[in-house]
């Protein structure tokens, strides 16, 4: 009997016997990998449907008029984000040099980075164990891109360069912590560089880096381990961005429409509002709605996700038992970051702002669940017993419940695949035409479409219309056609 067992190294070098994984479990494993990969590919294939917002028109138009001086002004005033602003500067130069939006190029790089962030999950393991890690990594990617406001991050260039690095680096932190073998000097240096990039991408990234590295420092001190520069350098980078934001222009911004005067710049009221929202947000299916159905559905999704991720990271390696795990740091730092994002939003704006922040928080909540699941994964060989069958089913159930409300929109997007590209071409053609009038063509709203605000017939009288006038000089009357098929 023993001679028929095939052994392959597991994470700690111990044997992982795969002959005991029967064909129903293997078939479900393959089905799970294919199904989750299909969900990710269905979304990635919609990259060409990405769109500019008013920010691109305004920034690139001002760059055309004032050159690098304007980009420097952005950085030293209200957007002191070294990493994302450097990417915006490169993007602006590319657009000015070619006269094209290059949306697919920018979003393609962002999506590729998110896929590469899954690779640490597959390191230091082989055979059936690696297949289950792949299943779990794909599940994490799927629950991220199935977030409510994915359009504002993964299908909008300016949102992508500022907020996608935060989610991507969070995935790296999760999978690095789940793989103790990935602690060499080179890996530590790469992780530190990624943390600094996330801290310099947006204020949410700075909060994540400050919280995570501060808790990691405490964890290292508790276990009497050295605190190296790869820990305190990202901490300083994140704290620096937050400090500049707080001391600079943004602290003087007015309360947003719909904000609460009782919370705006009132720390204790903002603290209470953030605390009240934390638990419902952790449980809800949709991070923006806290109905009974959303809470029950979200709890079911996260429970199935938890059980599935547990099964993917089971191991029989005795070296893993009793070893202090950095997953505890990840499991605590992600929810604490969500709390700080909410607190800062209520204090700064008087309300829970904005769609990009909500997307980041929803992703962090799911990754916190994944960290807790990996941390508490039972000791045993992956794919054996009832868990070999239940693991793919649980993850397919979790992703399927998140996908169901979006399935119709995805089908329509693939059916009308060319419409956004046609609309974009007509918009640019109108912008470059002679005369003061131009028309913005937009497709209908869906979860993967980022659009300018809807507007009735006639010339738009709003700040973003003036922004478009900067990009297309001489255009003073901007009309919007939304929802109709392009002519």
N, C-alpha and C positions, 0 to 999 in steps of 0.2 A: 504493500500500500504506500509506504513512504517513498519508494522508488518512483512512484508515478506522480509525486508532488513536484511542481516546478517552483523553484525558489528564486527570488530576485531581491536586491537590496532595498530596504526601506529607508526612511529619513535618517535614522541613526545607525544604519549599516546592518541592522538585524534582518532576519529573513522575513519575507512576505510570501506566504504560500498562496498560489492563485488557483490551484486545481479545485479547491473547495468552492469556488465561485461558480455556481451552476448556471446553465444556459438562460433561465428566466431572468436572473439578475444581470447577466451579461447583455441580454437583449434589451432590457430596460435601460441599462447604462448607455448603450449605443443610441437608443431612442432619445434619451435625455440629452446627450451631447448634441445630437443632430437637431433636436427641437430647439434647444436654447441657442445654438449657433444660428439657426434660421431666424429666430427673433432678432438677434443682433444684426444679422445681415440685412434683414428687411428694413431696419432703421438706418443702417449705414448707407444702404443704396439710395436713400432719400436725401443725401447730402446736396445734390444739385438743386434741391428745392429750398435751400437756405436763402436768406435774404438780408439785405442791409436794413438798418433802422436809421432814424434821424442822426444818430451819433456819427455814423460813417460819412454821411453827406456833409454834415457840419465840419467835422475834423478835417476831412480831405479837402473840402472847399476852402477852409481857412488856411490849410497848409499850402494850397495852390496860390492863395493871395499873399500870404505872409512868410512862407517858407518855414525853415526849421525853428524860427523864433516862436511860432505859435505852439509847436509841439513842446518846446521847452517851457512855455507859459503853462501849458496843461500840467506838466510834471511838477513845477514848483508851486502851483496854486492849489487846485482842488483834486488832483490825481497823482499824488506822490507814490506811484507804484512802479518801481524801476523795471521789473521784468515785463509786465504787460504793456507799459508805455514804450519800451524798447521794441516790442513786437509790433505795436501800432505804428511806430515810426518807420519800421521796415516795410510794413504793409502800405503805408502812405506813399513811400518812395516808389514801390512797385506799381501802385495804381497810377501815380502821376507819370511814370515812365512809359506805361503801356496803354493807358486810357481804358482799362478793363477792370471789372470788380474782383476777379479771381476768388470768388467765394468758395469754389470747390477746392482750390489749392489750400486755403487757410483751414477750412473745416476738415479736409482730408488729413492734414497734419495733426490736428487736434484728436480726431478719431483714432489715428494710428498710435498716438501716444497713450490713449486710454487702453488700447489692446495690448501694447507693450507692458503696461502696468500689471497685466495678469501673469507675466512670465515668472516672477518670483514664486508664485504658487506652485509652479511645476518643477522647481529646482530641488535637487537632493532626493529625488524619488524616481522610481521606475515602475514599469509594468502596470498592473491593474491599479496600484495606488496612484500613479500619475494620471490615469484615466479618470479616477474619481476626483482628483484635485482639479483637473480640467473642467469637469462637470460643475464643481463648486465655484471655480473662478468665472465661468460663463454665467452662472446664476447671479453672482454679484454684479457683473457688467449689465445683465438684463434688468435687474431691479433698479439700477442707477438710471439707465436710459428710459425706463418706463415711468420716471418721475413726472409729476404733473406739469412742470414748467420747463420741460426739456428743450423747447424751441428757443428759450432765452439764453441757453448755454451752448448746446451742441448744434444749433442751426442758425446762429447769429454770430458773425465774426467777432464783433466787439465784446459780446458776452463770453464767447469762447476763450479768447486770450486772457481774460481776467478771472473767470470762474472755473473753466474746465481744468486748469492746472491744480486747483484745490481738490477737486474730486479725484483726479488722477493720482496725485501724490497721496491722498488718503488711502487709495487702494494699494499703493506701494507699501505704505506703513502697515496696513493690515496683513498683507501677504509676507512681508519681511518678518513681522513678529510671529507669524505662523510657521516660519522656517528657521529654526535656530542655527542651521548650518550656514546661513547667509550672513555671517557676522565678521567676515574678514575685513582687513583695513580698507581694501578697495571698495567693498560693498558699503562700508560705513561712510566713506567719502562721497560715493554716489548718492546715498540717501540724504546726507547733509546738504549736498548741492540742490537736490530736488526740494528739500524743505525750504531752503532759502529762496528758490524760485517761486514756490507757492506763497511764501510770506510776502514776496515782492510783487505778486500778481494782483492781489486785491486784499481788502481789509478782512474778509472772511478767512482767507489763507493765512494772514498774519495772526488772527485769533487762534486758528487751529495750531499753528506752529508754536505760539507762545504757550498754549495750554499743554500740548503734547510734550514739548521739550522740558517744561517745568515739572510735569508729573514724572517724566522719565528720569530727570535729575534726582528727584526724591526717591524713586524706585532704585536707582543705582546706589544712592547713599545708604538706603535701608539694607541693601544686599552687600554693602561694603565693596562696591566696584568703582573703578576710577571714572570720573566725569571728564570725558575727553573734549577737545575742541569741536568735534563733529556734533556734540550735544549743545554746547553753550553758544556757538556761533549762530545757528538757526534761531536760538532764543533771542539773541541780540537783534538779529535781522527782523524778526517779527515784531518785537517790542518797539524797534525804531520806527517801523511803518505806522503802528498804532499811535505812537507818541506824536509823530508829525501830523497825522490825521486829526487827532484830538486838539493839538495846539494850533493847527492851521485853519484854513478857510472853512472847513465843513462844520465846525462847532457853531458857527454863526449862521448856518443855513436856516431858513424859515421852516415852520411846520408844514408838512405836506397837506394838501386837501384831504379831508377825511380823518386827519389825525386828531388825537385827543389832547386838548389843552391841559388836562389834568396829569397827563404823562409826559408831555413835551418838556424836556429839560428838568424833570422831577425824578431824581434817582430812585426813591423808595416806591413811588407809584409805578415806575417802569420795572423795577425789580419784582413787584407783586404781579404785574401783568405777564411778565416773562415766566414766572414760576407757575402761574395758573395755566398757561398754555403748554407747558413742557410735557406733562403726562398725556393729555389728549393727542398732542402732536406725535408722541412716540408710538401711540397705538393706532392712530387713524389710517385708513386706507388712502385717503387724500389729505395731504398735509394742510390744505386750506379749508376743509369742511370737517366738522366734528359732530356730525349726526350720529344717532345710534347705529345706523347701518354702516357708516364709515368706520366707526370704532370697532364694531363686531367683525366687519370684513377685514380691516387692517390687522386685528389681533389674529385672525385665522391665517392670513398671509404670512405674518411674521413668525407664527408658531410653525407653520409648514416649512418656511425658509430656515428657521433655527434647526429643526430636526434634520432637514436635508443637508445643511452645511456640516452638522455634527457627523453625519455618516460619511461625508466626503473626506474628513480629516481624522478618521479613526486610524490608529496605528498600533501594531503589536510590539513596537520597539521598546524594550525595557528602559532604554536610556532616556526616554521622554518622561518617565514617571518620576515625580518628585522634583523636577527641574523647575526653578523659578521662571515664569513666562512673562514676556513683555506684552502679551495679549491683554493682561489686566490693565496696563497703561492705555492701550488702544480702546478697550471697552469702556473706560471711564472718560478719557479725553474727548472722544467724539460727542457724547451727550453734553458734556460740559461746554464744548465749543458751540453746540446748538443753543444752549442757554445764553451764552454771551452774545451770540448774534442777535437773538431776540431782545435781550436787554439793551444792547446798543441801538437797535432799530427803534424800540419804543422811546428811548431817551432822546435820540436824535431827531426822529420824525413824528413822534406821537402815535405811530401805528406800526404794524408788522409789514415792513418793506424789505424786500421787493421780490419779484418773481425769481430772480437769480438767487437771492438768499434762500428762498423757500426750497428751490431745487437742491442747493448744496446741503441744507439741513436734512431733507428727506433722504439724500444719499448717505449722509453720515449716520442717520438713525439705522438704516439697513446694515451699514458696515459695522456699527456697534453690536447689532444682533449677531452678525457673522463672527466678530471677534469673541463674543461670549460663547457662541456655539463651538468654535474651534478650541477655545480654552477649556471647555468642559466636555470635549469629545470623549466617549467611553474608550477604554483600552480594549483593543481587539483588531483583528485583521479586516481591512476594508472589503466590503462586498460580501461578507460572510453572514449567514443567518438571515433573519427577517429584515435587517437593515439594508442588505444588498438589494432587496426589492423595494423597500420603503423609501430609500434615499432619492432615487430619480423621480419617483412618483411625487414625493413631497415638493421637490424643487419645481417640477413641471406644474404642479397645482399652484404654487405661490406665484410663479411667473404668469401662468394662464389667467389667474384672477386679476392680476394687474393689467394684462394685455387685453382682456375682454372689452373694457370700455373704449379702447382705442382701435379695435380691430376694424371697425367700419371706416374710420378716418384713414387708416393705412391702406385699405383696399381702394378707396377713392383716390388717394395720392398716387398709387401705382397705376390706376386706370387713367388718370389725367396727368401722367408723369411730365409731359412736356410743357404744360401750361405755365408754370412759374418761369421757365427759361424764356418762353415766348413773351410773357408779360414784362420781364426784365429788359429784353431787347427792345420792346416797344417803348418802354419808359426812357431808356437811354436815347433812342431815336428821337423821341419827343423833346427831351432835354437839349439835344444838339440842333434842333430845328431852329430856323429863324423866327424872330418875334418874341414877345414877352410871355406868351402862354405856353404851358406844357401840362401833360397829363401823367399821373402816376397810376400804373396798372398793377393791381394786386389780385391774387387768388383768394378764395374763401379762407376763413380762419379754421385751423385745426391744430392739434397738439404739436405738429412738426413744422408749423409755419409761423415765422416771426414777421409781423407787419407793422406798418405805420398806423396811427389811429384812423378809424373810420371817419368819413366826412360826407356831409350832404353835398348836393350839387353847388357849384359856384367856387370862387377862389377861396382857398384856405387862408384864414387869418389866425395863424398860430406860429409859435417859435420854430417848429420843425419845418414849416414851409419856407421860412427865411433861410434855414439851413440848406435846404435843397437849392435855393437861389444862389447860395455861395458856391455850390458845386457846379451848377449849370448857370454861369453868369448871364445876367440879363433877363432871367425868368422871374417875373413879378406876380404872375397869376398861376398858382398851382392847383390843379384839379385832381381828384382822386376817383378812380373807378375800381370798385371792390366787389369781388364775388362772382362777377360774370366771366364767362369764358373769353380769353383774349380774341380780338377780331382777327 
